[in-house]
Amino acid sequence: MPAGCDLIMPDGPRYMTATRRAEFEGGYSQRSSAGPNSLRMGRTITVMGPKAGIKEVSDFLARMAGVGAFYLRAPCEDEPVLYSAASWQVMNTGHDSARLTAELRQEFDIV
């Protein structure tokens, strides 16, 4: 994290499942997990600080381009988690301050 920037995670992680589902007549359905990592986390993060620091974070996410994965450890977690970020937004909050909000998705790649 760039100097002077604060990482804020306003909400806990969201858990998402990947499920295959087949529906048949009479309301009958079958469900199965879609692969070995069918449960994944997503979370929203906010980074606040000087515009130069926020630009550094935004440039990093742009280089990752939603494809590259990176480790991030939430303040309340013991271990870092592998994430990607497909979308983020930068907002000016003052003369020399800004805020970046990003949607992160847990990944299971080999880095």
Biopython code that builds the backbone (N, CA, C, O; Angstrom):
import numpy as np
from Bio.PDB.StructureBuilder import StructureBuilder

atoms = [
    (1, "MET", "N", (0.853, -1.168, 0.000)),
    (1, "MET", "CA", (0.000, 0.000, 0.000)),
    (1, "MET", "C", (0.902, 1.235, 0.000)),
    (1, "MET", "O", (1.868, 1.300, 0.760)),
    (2, "PRO", "N", (0.592, 2.198, -0.837)),
    (2, "PRO", "CA", (1.410, 3.417, -0.886)),
    (2, "PRO", "C", (1.383, 4.171, 0.451)),
    (2, "PRO", "O", (0.410, 4.092, 1.201)),
    (3, "ALA", "N", (2.455, 4.890, 0.731)),
    (3, "ALA", "CA", (2.550, 5.673, 1.956)),
    (3, "ALA", "C", (1.404, 6.665, 2.042)),
    (3, "ALA", "O", (1.044, 7.308, 1.056)),
    (4, "GLY", "N", (0.843, 6.776, 3.220)),
    (4, "GLY", "CA", (-0.231, 7.730, 3.448)),
    (4, "GLY", "C", (-1.602, 7.250, 3.040)),
    (4, "GLY", "O", (-2.585, 7.962, 3.245)),
    (5, "CYS", "N", (-1.703, 6.049, 2.460)),
    (5, "CYS", "CA", (-2.998, 5.524, 2.027)),
    (5, "CYS", "C", (-3.544, 4.550, 3.071)),
    (5, "CYS", "O", (-2.784, 3.809, 3.695)),
    (6, "ASP", "N", (-4.835, 4.556, 3.253)),
    (6, "ASP", "CA", (-5.511, 3.656, 4.182)),
    (6, "ASP", "C", (-6.370, 2.678, 3.404)),
    (6, "ASP", "O", (-7.113, 3.075, 2.507)),
    (7, "LEU", "N", (-6.270, 1.398, 3.743)),
    (7, "LEU", "CA", (-7.114, 0.358, 3.153)),
    (7, "LEU", "C", (-8.308, 0.156, 4.062)),
    (7, "LEU", "O", (-8.158, -0.128, 5.250)),
    (8, "ILE", "N", (-9.501, 0.304, 3.491)),
    (8, "ILE", "CA", (-10.734, 0.159, 4.263)),
    (8, "ILE", "C", (-11.558, -0.940, 3.609)),
    (8, "ILE", "O", (-11.761, -0.937, 2.394)),
    (9, "MET", "N", (-12.026, -1.868, 4.411)),
    (9, "MET", "CA", (-12.905, -2.924, 3.917)),
    (9, "MET", "C", (-14.226, -2.773, 4.662)),
    (9, "MET", "O", (-14.410, -3.348, 5.735)),
    (10, "PRO", "N", (-15.157, -1.987, 4.080)),
    (10, "PRO", "CA", (-16.368, -1.630, 4.806)),
    (10, "PRO", "C", (-17.262, -2.811, 5.147)),
    (10, "PRO", "O", (-18.002, -2.760, 6.129)),
    (11, "ASP", "N", (-17.206, -3.854, 4.367)),
    (11, "ASP", "CA", (-18.053, -5.020, 4.598)),
    (11, "ASP", "C", (-17.176, -6.259, 4.655)),
    (11, "ASP", "O", (-16.043, -6.258, 4.174)),
    (12, "GLY", "N", (-17.706, -7.295, 5.238)),
    (12, "GLY", "CA", (-17.000, -8.570, 5.226)),
    (12, "GLY", "C", (-17.053, -9.179, 3.837)),
    (12, "GLY", "O", (-17.671, -8.616, 2.933)),
    (13, "PRO", "N", (-16.410, -10.325, 3.659)),
    (13, "PRO", "CA", (-16.412, -10.963, 2.343)),
    (13, "PRO", "C", (-17.802, -11.462, 1.952)),
    (13, "PRO", "O", (-18.614, -11.812, 2.809)),
    (14, "ARG", "N", (-18.060, -11.489, 0.652)),
    (14, "ARG", "CA", (-19.267, -12.106, 0.104)),
    (14, "ARG", "C", (-18.846, -13.479, -0.405)),
    (14, "ARG", "O", (-17.796, -13.611, -1.034)),
    (15, "TYR", "N", (-19.636, -14.475, -0.145)),
    (15, "TYR", "CA", (-19.321, -15.827, -0.618)),
    (15, "TYR", "C", (-20.227, -16.169, -1.782)),
    (15, "TYR", "O", (-21.434, -15.931, -1.736)),
    (16, "MET", "N", (-19.634, -16.730, -2.831)),
    (16, "MET", "CA", (-20.376, -17.088, -4.035)),
    (16, "MET", "C", (-20.097, -18.551, -4.355)),
    (16, "MET", "O", (-18.982, -19.035, -4.161)),
    (17, "THR", "N", (-21.105, -19.246, -4.841)),
    (17, "THR", "CA", (-20.926, -20.636, -5.233)),
    (17, "THR", "C", (-21.039, -20.769, -6.742)),
    (17, "THR", "O", (-21.769, -20.025, -7.398)),
    (18, "ALA", "N", (-20.306, -21.725, -7.272)),
    (18, "ALA", "CA", (-20.419, -22.059, -8.691)),
    (18, "ALA", "C", (-21.122, -23.416, -8.752)),
    (18, "ALA", "O", (-20.565, -24.438, -8.351)),
    (19, "THR", "N", (-22.324, -23.404, -9.247)),
    (19, "THR", "CA", (-23.150, -24.603, -9.252)),
    (19, "THR", "C", (-23.693, -24.854, -10.649)),
    (19, "THR", "O", (-24.158, -23.938, -11.327)),
    (20, "ARG", "N", (-23.627, -26.102, -11.063)),
    (20, "ARG", "CA", (-24.287, -26.502, -12.312)),
    (20, "ARG", "C", (-25.670, -27.003, -11.934)),
    (20, "ARG", "O", (-25.839, -27.704, -10.937)),
    (21, "ARG", "N", (-26.658, -26.635, -12.744)),
    (21, "ARG", "CA", (-28.036, -27.000, -12.414)),
    (21, "ARG", "C", (-28.747, -27.453, -13.681)),
    (21, "ARG", "O", (-28.682, -26.795, -14.719)),
    (22, "ALA", "N", (-29.417, -28.575, -13.575)),
    (22, "ALA", "CA", (-30.249, -29.076, -14.671)),
    (22, "ALA", "C", (-31.677, -29.193, -14.137)),
    (22, "ALA", "O", (-31.906, -29.793, -13.087)),
    (23, "GLU", "N", (-32.635, -28.616, -14.868)),
    (23, "GLU", "CA", (-34.032, -28.667, -14.437)),
    (23, "GLU", "C", (-34.833, -29.548, -15.382)),
    (23, "GLU", "O", (-34.614, -29.548, -16.593)),
    (24, "PHE", "N", (-35.760, -30.295, -14.809)),
    (24, "PHE", "CA", (-36.568, -31.243, -15.557)),
    (24, "PHE", "C", (-38.044, -30.958, -15.300)),
    (24, "PHE", "O", (-38.391, -30.131, -14.457)),
    (25, "GLU", "N", (-38.889, -31.636, -16.020)),
    (25, "GLU", "CA", (-40.336, -31.465, -15.851)),
    (25, "GLU", "C", (-40.742, -31.806, -14.429)),
    (25, "GLU", "O", (-40.092, -32.604, -13.754)),
    (26, "GLY", "N", (-41.822, -31.191, -13.991)),
    (26, "GLY", "CA", (-42.355, -31.475, -12.670)),
    (26, "GLY", "C", (-41.599, -30.798, -11.538)),
    (26, "GLY", "O", (-41.836, -31.101, -10.369)),
    (27, "GLY", "N", (-40.688, -29.880, -11.872)),
    (27, "GLY", "CA", (-39.966, -29.153, -10.840)),
    (27, "GLY", "C", (-38.738, -29.875, -10.306)),
    (27, "GLY", "O", (-38.079, -29.387, -9.388)),
    (28, "TYR", "N", (-38.432, -31.023, -10.867)),
    (28, "TYR", "CA", (-37.269, -31.787, -10.424)),
    (28, "TYR", "C", (-36.002, -31.134, -10.956)),
    (28, "TYR", "O", (-35.964, -30.687, -12.102)),
    (29, "SER", "N", (-34.965, -31.077, -10.127)),
    (29, "SER", "CA", (-33.694, -30.509, -10.581)),
    (29, "SER", "C", (-32.532, -31.269, -9.954)),
    (29, "SER", "O", (-32.664, -31.891, -8.900)),
    (30, "GLN", "N", (-31.408, -31.201, -10.625)),
    (30, "GLN", "CA", (-30.171, -31.754, -10.098)),
    (30, "GLN", "C", (-29.144, -30.639, -10.047)),
    (30, "GLN", "O", (-29.075, -29.803, -10.948)),
    (31, "ARG", "N", (-28.341, -30.632, -8.981)),
    (31, "ARG", "CA", (-27.310, -29.621, -8.817)),
    (31, "ARG", "C", (-25.995, -30.299, -8.476)),
    (31, "ARG", "O", (-25.970, -31.321, -7.790)),
    (32, "SER", "N", (-24.916, -29.729, -8.955)),
    (32, "SER", "CA", (-23.595, -30.228, -8.589)),
    (32, "SER", "C", (-22.616, -29.057, -8.568)),
    (32, "SER", "O", (-22.831, -28.029, -9.210)),
    (33, "SER", "N", (-21.541, -29.241, -7.816)),
    (33, "SER", "CA", (-20.497, -28.221, -7.754)),
    (33, "SER", "C", (-19.808, -28.115, -9.099)),
    (33, "SER", "O", (-19.637, -29.109, -9.804)),
    (34, "ALA", "N", (-19.418, -26.909, -9.445)),
    (34, "ALA", "CA", (-18.726, -26.681, -10.711)),
    (34, "ALA", "C", (-17.226, -26.609, -10.438)),
    (34, "ALA", "O", (-16.643, -25.525, -10.444)),
    (35, "GLY", "N", (-16.614, -27.743, -10.203)),
    (35, "GLY", "CA", (-15.166, -27.787, -10.009)),
    (35, "GLY", "C", (-14.762, -27.840, -8.555)),
    (35, "GLY", "O", (-15.604, -27.746, -7.662)),
    (36, "PRO", "N", (-13.460, -27.993, -8.317)),
    (36, "PRO", "CA", (-12.970, -28.155, -6.948)),
    (36, "PRO", "C", (-13.012, -26.866, -6.123)),
    (36, "PRO", "O", (-12.999, -26.933, -4.894)),
    (37, "ASN", "N", (-13.060, -25.718, -6.756)),
    (37, "ASN", "CA", (-13.104, -24.434, -6.043)),
    (37, "ASN", "C", (-14.440, -23.753, -6.292)),
    (37, "ASN", "O", (-14.497, -22.627, -6.786)),
    (38, "SER", "N", (-15.500, -24.446, -5.947)),
    (38, "SER", "CA", (-16.834, -23.925, -6.262)),
    (38, "SER", "C", (-17.307, -22.870, -5.264)),
    (38, "SER", "O", (-18.335, -22.231, -5.489)),
    (39, "LEU", "N", (-16.585, -22.678, -4.183)),
    (39, "LEU", "CA", (-16.913, -21.613, -3.235)),
    (39, "LEU", "C", (-15.787, -20.590, -3.273)),
    (39, "LEU", "O", (-14.627, -20.924, -3.032)),
    (40, "ARG", "N", (-16.132, -19.350, -3.574)),
    (40, "ARG", "CA", (-15.119, -18.299, -3.632)),
    (40, "ARG", "C", (-15.635, -17.055, -2.938)),
    (40, "ARG", "O", (-16.835, -16.899, -2.714)),
    (41, "MET", "N", (-14.704, -16.173, -2.601)),
    (41, "MET", "CA", (-15.035, -14.918, -1.932)),
    (41, "MET", "C", (-14.941, -13.751, -2.894)),
    (41, "MET", "O", (-14.193, -13.774, -3.871)),
    (42, "GLY", "N", (-15.708, -12.751, -2.592)),
    (42, "GLY", "CA", (-15.591, -11.462, -3.244)),
    (42, "GLY", "C", (-15.657, -10.414, -2.153)),
    (42, "GLY", "O", (-16.250, -10.649, -1.100)),
    (43, "ARG", "N", (-15.064, -9.277, -2.387)),
    (43, "ARG", "CA", (-15.163, -8.212, -1.395)),
    (43, "ARG", "C", (-14.957, -6.866, -2.070)),
    (43, "ARG", "O", (-14.335, -6.763, -3.127)),
    (44, "THR", "N", (-15.494, -5.845, -1.433)),
    (44, "THR", "CA", (-15.302, -4.472, -1.865)),
    (44, "THR", "C", (-14.246, -3.855, -0.967)),
    (44, "THR", "O", (-14.308, -3.978, 0.256)),
    (45, "ILE", "N", (-13.272, -3.188, -1.584)),
    (45, "ILE", "CA", (-12.276, -2.463, -0.796)),
    (45, "ILE", "C", (-12.304, -0.995, -1.181)),
    (45, "ILE", "O", (-12.678, -0.633, -2.296)),
    (46, "THR", "N", (-11.906, -0.170, -0.250)),
    (46, "THR", "CA", (-11.766, 1.253, -0.489)),
    (46, "THR", "C", (-10.373, 1.654, -0.016)),
    (46, "THR", "O", (-9.951, 1.282, 1.078)),
    (47, "VAL", "N", (-9.670, 2.407, -0.836)),
    (47, "VAL", "CA", (-8.365, 2.946, -0.476)),
    (47, "VAL", "C", (-8.501, 4.465, -0.504)),
    (47, "VAL", "O", (-8.942, 5.041, -1.499)),
    (48, "MET", "N", (-8.116, 5.106, 0.599)),
    (48, "MET", "CA", (-8.195, 6.564, 0.691)),
    (48, "MET", "C", (-6.814, 7.108, 0.970)),
    (48, "MET", "O", (-6.039, 6.508, 1.715)),
    (49, "GLY", "N", (-6.503, 8.252, 0.370)),
    (49, "GLY", "CA", (-5.210, 8.867, 0.625)),
    (49, "GLY", "C", (-4.890, 9.947, -0.376)),
    (49, "GLY", "O", (-5.775, 10.441, -1.074)),
    (50, "PRO", "N", (-3.609, 10.321, -0.451)),
    (50, "PRO", "CA", (-3.205, 11.357, -1.401)),
    (50, "PRO", "C", (-3.396, 10.883, -2.840)),
    (50, "PRO", "O", (-3.305, 9.689, -3.127)),
    (51, "LYS", "N", (-3.661, 11.824, -3.732)),
    (51, "LYS", "CA", (-3.921, 11.474, -5.137)),
    (51, "LYS", "C", (-2.785, 10.660, -5.744)),
    (51, "LYS", "O", (-3.043, 9.752, -6.534)),
    (52, "ALA", "N", (-1.535, 10.961, -5.396)),
    (52, "ALA", "CA", (-0.400, 10.216, -5.952)),
    (52, "ALA", "C", (-0.456, 8.747, -5.532)),
    (52, "ALA", "O", (-0.179, 7.861, -6.340)),
    (53, "GLY", "N", (-0.810, 8.489, -4.285)),
    (53, "GLY", "CA", (-0.924, 7.106, -3.813)),
    (53, "GLY", "C", (-2.080, 6.368, -4.460)),
    (53, "GLY", "O", (-1.957, 5.192, -4.803)),
    (54, "ILE", "N", (-3.191, 7.044, -4.627)),
    (54, "ILE", "CA", (-4.357, 6.434, -5.270)),
    (54, "ILE", "C", (-4.049, 6.155, -6.733)),
    (54, "ILE", "O", (-4.471, 5.128, -7.264)),
    (55, "LYS", "N", (-3.315, 7.057, -7.400)),
    (55, "LYS", "CA", (-2.914, 6.818, -8.792)),
    (55, "LYS", "C", (-2.031, 5.580, -8.881)),
    (55, "LYS", "O", (-2.147, 4.804, -9.830)),
    (56, "GLU", "N", (-1.152, 5.388, -7.903)),
    (56, "GLU", "CA", (-0.283, 4.211, -7.875)),
    (56, "GLU", "C", (-1.112, 2.924, -7.787)),
    (56, "GLU", "O", (-0.822, 1.950, -8.482)),
    (57, "VAL", "N", (-2.141, 2.920, -6.933)),
    (57, "VAL", "CA", (-3.012, 1.745, -6.808)),
    (57, "VAL", "C", (-3.796, 1.538, -8.100)),
    (57, "VAL", "O", (-3.906, 0.411, -8.583)),
    (58, "SER", "N", (-4.340, 2.611, -8.662)),
    (58, "SER", "CA", (-5.103, 2.511, -9.909)),
    (58, "SER", "C", (-4.234, 2.011, -11.056)),
    (58, "SER", "O", (-4.670, 1.182, -11.855)),
    (59, "ASP", "N", (-2.996, 2.520, -11.138)),
    (59, "ASP", "CA", (-2.080, 2.058, -12.182)),
    (59, "ASP", "C", (-1.757, 0.570, -12.023)),
    (59, "ASP", "O", (-1.656, -0.156, -13.012)),
    (60, "PHE", "N", (-1.596, 0.119, -10.769)),
    (60, "PHE", "CA", (-1.348, -1.299, -10.511)),
    (60, "PHE", "C", (-2.518, -2.143, -11.007)),
    (60, "PHE", "O", (-2.314, -3.152, -11.683)),
    (61, "LEU", "N", (-3.741, -1.735, -10.675)),
    (61, "LEU", "CA", (-4.925, -2.486, -11.125)),
    (61, "LEU", "C", (-5.034, -2.472, -12.644)),
    (61, "LEU", "O", (-5.436, -3.467, -13.246)),
    (62, "ALA", "N", (-4.679, -1.349, -13.268)),
    (62, "ALA", "CA", (-4.714, -1.265, -14.736)),
    (62, "ALA", "C", (-3.696, -2.226, -15.356)),
    (62, "ALA", "O", (-3.982, -2.854, -16.375)),
    (63, "ARG", "N", (-2.518, -2.343, -14.754)),
    (63, "ARG", "CA", (-1.517, -3.293, -15.271)),
    (63, "ARG", "C", (-2.010, -4.729, -15.130)),
    (63, "ARG", "O", (-1.733, -5.564, -15.991)),
    (64, "MET", "N", (-2.728, -5.022, -14.069)),
    (64, "MET", "CA", (-3.282, -6.365, -13.874)),
    (64, "MET", "C", (-4.417, -6.634, -14.865)),
    (64, "MET", "O", (-4.666, -7.784, -15.227)),
    (65, "ALA", "N", (-5.102, -5.579, -15.301)),
    (65, "ALA", "CA", (-6.128, -5.617, -16.345)),
    (65, "ALA", "C", (-7.217, -6.656, -16.103)),
    (65, "ALA", "O", (-7.764, -7.210, -17.056)),
    (66, "GLY", "N", (-7.535, -6.926, -14.841)),
    (66, "GLY", "CA", (-8.584, -7.893, -14.536)),
    (66, "GLY", "C", (-8.160, -9.330, -14.750)),
    (66, "GLY", "O", (-8.924, -10.251, -14.462)),
    (67, "VAL", "N", (-6.941, -9.537, -15.255)),
    (67, "VAL", "CA", (-6.441, -10.879, -15.560)),
    (67, "VAL", "C", (-5.412, -11.312, -14.526)),
    (67, "VAL", "O", (-5.457, -12.434, -14.023)),
    (68, "GLY", "N", (-4.487, -10.414, -14.215)),
    (68, "GLY", "CA", (-3.445, -10.729, -13.245)),
    (68, "GLY", "C", (-4.022, -10.819, -11.846)),
    (68, "GLY", "O", (-4.915, -10.054, -11.483)),
    (69, "ALA", "N", (-3.512, -11.749, -11.067)),
    (69, "ALA", "CA", (-3.973, -11.920, -9.697)),
    (69, "ALA", "C", (-2.897, -11.416, -8.738)),
    (69, "ALA", "O", (-1.712, -11.401, -9.072)),
    (70, "PHE", "N", (-3.318, -11.006, -7.552)),
    (70, "PHE", "CA", (-2.407, -10.476, -6.545)),
    (70, "PHE", "C", (-2.909, -10.883, -5.167)),
    (70, "PHE", "O", (-4.097, -11.133, -4.967)),
    (71, "TYR", "N", (-1.975, -10.944, -4.220)),
    (71, "TYR", "CA", (-2.335, -11.292, -2.848)),
    (71, "TYR", "C", (-2.681, -10.045, -2.051)),
    (71, "TYR", "O", (-2.033, -9.007, -2.182)),
    (72, "LEU", "N", (-3.716, -10.164, -1.221)),
    (72, "LEU", "CA", (-4.121, -9.091, -0.325)),
    (72, "LEU", "C", (-4.563, -9.731, 0.985)),
    (72, "LEU", "O", (-5.345, -10.682, 0.989)),
    (73, "ARG", "N", (-4.062, -9.207, 2.085)),
    (73, "ARG", "CA", (-4.484, -9.704, 3.398)),
    (73, "ARG", "C", (-5.390, -8.663, 4.043)),
    (73, "ARG", "O", (-4.997, -7.518, 4.267)),
    (74, "ALA", "N", (-6.603, -9.090, 4.331)),
    (74, "ALA", "CA", (-7.544, -8.203, 5.021)),
    (74, "ALA", "C", (-7.055, -8.001, 6.453)),
    (74, "ALA", "O", (-6.465, -8.910, 7.038)),
    (75, "PRO", "N", (-7.293, -6.828, 7.019)),
    (75, "PRO", "CA", (-6.811, -6.558, 8.379)),
    (75, "PRO", "C", (-7.277, -7.590, 9.412)),
    (75, "PRO", "O", (-6.579, -7.824, 10.399)),
    (76, "CYS", "N", (-8.422, -8.198, 9.206)),
    (76, "CYS", "CA", (-8.957, -9.147, 10.189)),
    (76, "CYS", "C", (-8.647, -10.605, 9.841)),
    (76, "CYS", "O", (-9.131, -11.507, 10.524)),
    (77, "GLU", "N", (-7.857, -10.856, 8.804)),
    (77, "GLU", "CA", (-7.555, -12.225, 8.393)),
    (77, "GLU", "C", (-6.086, -12.549, 8.641)),
    (77, "GLU", "O", (-5.227, -11.669, 8.600)),
    (78, "ASP", "N", (-5.813, -13.827, 8.897)),
    (78, "ASP", "CA", (-4.444, -14.266, 9.179)),
    (78, "ASP", "C", (-3.615, -14.437, 7.920)),
    (78, "ASP", "O", (-2.424, -14.127, 7.912)),
    (79, "GLU", "N", (-4.235, -14.929, 6.855)),
    (79, "GLU", "CA", (-3.508, -15.260, 5.634)),
    (79, "GLU", "C", (-3.962, -14.385, 4.478)),
    (79, "GLU", "O", (-5.136, -14.021, 4.410)),
    (80, "PRO", "N", (-3.051, -14.035, 3.558)),
    (80, "PRO", "CA", (-3.467, -13.300, 2.363)),
    (80, "PRO", "C", (-4.274, -14.194, 1.428)),
    (80, "PRO", "O", (-4.121, -15.416, 1.431)),
    (81, "VAL", "N", (-5.121, -13.578, 0.643)),
    (81, "VAL", "CA", (-5.986, -14.280, -0.315)),
    (81, "VAL", "C", (-5.637, -13.764, -1.708)),
    (81, "VAL", "O", (-5.327, -12.585, -1.881)),
    (82, "LEU", "N", (-5.688, -14.648, -2.692)),
    (82, "LEU", "CA", (-5.400, -14.285, -4.079)),
    (82, "LEU", "C", (-6.660, -13.682, -4.709)),
    (82, "LEU", "O", (-7.720, -14.307, -4.706)),
    (83, "TYR", "N", (-6.536, -12.463, -5.250)),
    (83, "TYR", "CA", (-7.676, -11.744, -5.834)),
    (83, "TYR", "C", (-7.325, -11.215, -7.222)),
    (83, "TYR", "O", (-6.157, -11.088, -7.590)),
    (84, "SER", "N", (-8.379, -10.914, -7.977)),
    (84, "SER", "CA", (-8.261, -10.099, -9.179)),
    (84, "SER", "C", (-9.301, -8.984, -9.052)),
    (84, "SER", "O", (-10.252, -9.093, -8.277)),
    (85, "ALA", "N", (-9.107, -7.915, -9.821)),
    (85, "ALA", "CA", (-10.047, -6.785, -9.789)),
    (85, "ALA", "C", (-10.397, -6.418, -11.223)),
    (85, "ALA", "O", (-9.544, -5.946, -11.974)),
    (86, "ALA", "N", (-11.638, -6.634, -11.596)),
    (86, "ALA", "CA", (-12.081, -6.318, -12.951)),
    (86, "ALA", "C", (-12.652, -4.907, -13.044)),
    (86, "ALA", "O", (-12.773, -4.357, -14.139)),
    (87, "SER", "N", (-13.004, -4.317, -11.897)),
    (87, "SER", "CA", (-13.559, -2.959, -11.953)),
    (87, "SER", "C", (-13.160, -2.181, -10.709)),
    (87, "SER", "O", (-13.066, -2.731, -9.612)),
    (88, "TRP", "N", (-12.928, -0.886, -10.908)),
    (88, "TRP", "CA", (-12.620, 0.018, -9.811)),
    (88, "TRP", "C", (-12.986, 1.423, -10.247)),
    (88, "TRP", "O", (-13.145, 1.703, -11.436)),
    (89, "GLN", "N", (-13.117, 2.298, -9.268)),
    (89, "GLN", "CA", (-13.510, 3.682, -9.529)),
    (89, "GLN", "C", (-12.688, 4.601, -8.643)),
    (89, "GLN", "O", (-12.480, 4.314, -7.464)),
    (90, "VAL", "N", (-12.220, 5.703, -9.209)),
    (90, "VAL", "CA", (-11.462, 6.707, -8.459)),
    (90, "VAL", "C", (-12.309, 7.962, -8.354)),
    (90, "VAL", "O", (-12.874, 8.429, -9.343)),
    (91, "MET", "N", (-12.393, 8.502, -7.148)),
    (91, "MET", "CA", (-13.148, 9.735, -6.904)),
    (91, "MET", "C", (-12.239, 10.738, -6.203)),
    (91, "MET", "O", (-11.546, 10.383, -5.249)),
    (92, "ASN", "N", (-12.234, 11.989, -6.666)),
    (92, "ASN", "CA", (-11.524, 13.051, -5.960)),
    (92, "ASN", "C", (-12.319, 13.408, -4.717)),
    (92, "ASN", "O", (-13.540, 13.550, -4.773)),
    (93, "THR", "N", (-11.621, 13.555, -3.588)),
    (93, "THR", "CA", (-12.315, 13.883, -2.340)),
    (93, "THR", "C", (-11.826, 15.194, -1.737)),
    (93, "THR", "O", (-12.302, 15.598, -0.676)),
    (94, "GLY", "N", (-10.902, 15.849, -2.381)),
    (94, "GLY", "CA", (-10.382, 17.114, -1.867)),
    (94, "GLY", "C", (-9.263, 17.600, -2.754)),
    (94, "GLY", "O", (-9.026, 17.055, -3.833)),
    (95, "HIS", "N", (-8.575, 18.628, -2.297)),
    (95, "HIS", "CA", (-7.505, 19.244, -3.092)),
    (95, "HIS", "C", (-6.441, 18.224, -3.486)),
    (95, "HIS", "O", (-6.074, 18.144, -4.658)),
    (96, "ASP", "N", (-5.946, 17.455, -2.541)),
    (96, "ASP", "CA", (-4.898, 16.483, -2.859)),
    (96, "ASP", "C", (-5.251, 15.093, -2.340)),
    (96, "ASP", "O", (-4.358, 14.296, -2.056)),
    (97, "SER", "N", (-6.524, 14.798, -2.214)),
    (97, "SER", "CA", (-6.909, 13.479, -1.716)),
    (97, "SER", "C", (-7.914, 12.837, -2.676)),
    (97, "SER", "O", (-8.619, 13.515, -3.423)),
    (98, "ALA", "N", (-7.948, 11.516, -2.625)),
    (98, "ALA", "CA", (-8.848, 10.765, -3.500)),
    (98, "ALA", "C", (-9.235, 9.464, -2.813)),
    (98, "ALA", "O", (-8.683, 9.089, -1.778)),
    (99, "ARG", "N", (-10.188, 8.800, -3.417)),
    (99, "ARG", "CA", (-10.681, 7.516, -2.904)),
    (99, "ARG", "C", (-10.833, 6.563, -4.087)),
    (99, "ARG", "O", (-11.378, 6.936, -5.126)),
    (100, "LEU", "N", (-10.354, 5.342, -3.926)),
    (100, "LEU", "CA", (-10.503, 4.301, -4.938)),
    (100, "LEU", "C", (-11.334, 3.185, -4.330)),
    (100, "LEU", "O", (-11.050, 2.722, -3.225)),
    (101, "THR", "N", (-12.362, 2.753, -5.050)),
    (101, "THR", "CA", (-13.181, 1.626, -4.627)),
    (101, "THR", "C", (-13.068, 0.547, -5.689)),
    (101, "THR", "O", (-13.219, 0.824, -6.879)),
    (102, "ALA", "N", (-12.801, -0.687, -5.262)),
    (102, "ALA", "CA", (-12.615, -1.796, -6.203)),
    (102, "ALA", "C", (-13.406, -3.010, -5.751)),
    (102, "ALA", "O", (-13.577, -3.262, -4.558)),
    (103, "GLU", "N", (-13.881, -3.751, -6.733)),
    (103, "GLU", "CA", (-14.545, -5.035, -6.485)),
    (103, "GLU", "C", (-13.524, -6.135, -6.732)),
    (103, "GLU", "O", (-12.998, -6.255, -7.839)),
    (104, "LEU", "N", (-13.240, -6.933, -5.718)),
    (104, "LEU", "CA", (-12.266, -8.005, -5.822)),
    (104, "LEU", "C", (-12.962, -9.358, -5.891)),
    (104, "LEU", "O", (-14.021, -9.564, -5.298)),
    (105, "ARG", "N", (-12.345, -10.269, -6.625)),
    (105, "ARG", "CA", (-12.873, -11.624, -6.760)),
    (105, "ARG", "C", (-11.750, -12.596, -6.438)),
    (105, "ARG", "O", (-10.647, -12.460, -6.967)),
    (106, "GLN", "N", (-12.010, -13.560, -5.593)),
    (106, "GLN", "CA", (-11.003, -14.541, -5.220)),
    (106, "GLN", "C", (-10.641, -15.405, -6.429)),
    (106, "GLN", "O", (-11.500, -15.816, -7.209)),
    (107, "GLU", "N", (-9.355, -15.662, -6.553)),
    (107, "GLU", "CA", (-8.852, -16.510, -7.643)),
    (107, "GLU", "C", (-8.112, -17.699, -7.052)),
    (107, "GLU", "O", (-7.729, -17.680, -5.882)),
    (108, "PHE", "N", (-7.914, -18.724, -7.855)),
    (108, "PHE", "CA", (-7.223, -19.930, -7.400)),
    (108, "PHE", "C", (-6.077, -20.282, -8.331)),
    (108, "PHE", "O", (-5.677, -21.443, -8.410)),
    (109, "ASP", "N", (-5.535, -19.278, -9.046)),
    (109, "ASP", "CA", (-4.434, -19.499, -9.969)),
    (109, "ASP", "C", (-3.158, -19.874, -9.235)),
    (109, "ASP", "O", (-3.055, -19.743, -8.015)),
    (110, "ILE", "N", (-2.213, -20.334, -9.993)),
    (110, "ILE", "CA", (-0.859, -20.489, -9.503)),
    (110, "ILE", "C", (-0.121, -19.238, -9.934)),
    (110, "ILE", "O", (-0.044, -18.935, -11.125)),
    (111, "VAL", "N", (0.423, -18.511, -8.970)),
    (111, "VAL", "CA", (1.077, -17.234, -9.269)),
    (111, "VAL", "C", (2.569, -17.447, -9.388)),
    (111, "VAL", "O", (3.310, -16.496, -9.637)),
]
sb = StructureBuilder()
sb.init_structure("model")
sb.init_model(0)
sb.init_chain("A")
sb.init_seg("    ")
for serial, (resi, resn, name, xyz) in enumerate(atoms, 1):
    if name == "N":
        sb.init_residue(resn, " ", resi, " ")
    sb.init_atom(name, np.array(xyz, "f"), 0.0, 1.0, " ", f" {name:<3s}", serial, name[0])
structure = sb.get_structure()
